[in-house]
Amino acid sequence: DQLQQLESLETALSAKQLLNKLPDQQQEVIRLKVAHELSYREISDITGLTVSNVGYLLHTGLKSLREQFTG
């Protein structure tokens, strides 16, 4: 239904706007994890960050997005 498609589009646009407000490294690891479905190890190899740093950036970035989106 068109209303559901519009709501989905609005949600996606809002999420993208919120993502763009995060620090660059958080944006990068979230995009690699969500859009490209990469593992922490693969993200670590691409970014040069440690696996634990990737996990930390994902956790803090997603937490921030959740708080902003629901806030």
C-alpha positions, 0 to 999 in steps of 0.5 A, a space after each residue: 500500500 502507498 501509505 506504508 511505502 511512504 512511511 518506510 521512505 520517511 523512516 529511511 530518510 530520517 535514519 539516513 539524516 541521523 546517521 550523517 550526524 554521527 562521527 565519520 568512523 561510526 558512520 563508516 562501520 555502521 554502513 559496512 555492517 548494515 549495508 554490506 553485511 560485513 563481519 567485525 573482522 572484515 570491517 577491521 581489515 577494511 578500516 584498519 581498526 581493531 575488532 574491539 574498536 569496530 564493536 565499540 563504534 558500532 555499539 555507540 553509534 547504533 545506541 546514539 541512532 536509537 536514542 535520536 530516532 526514538 527521542 
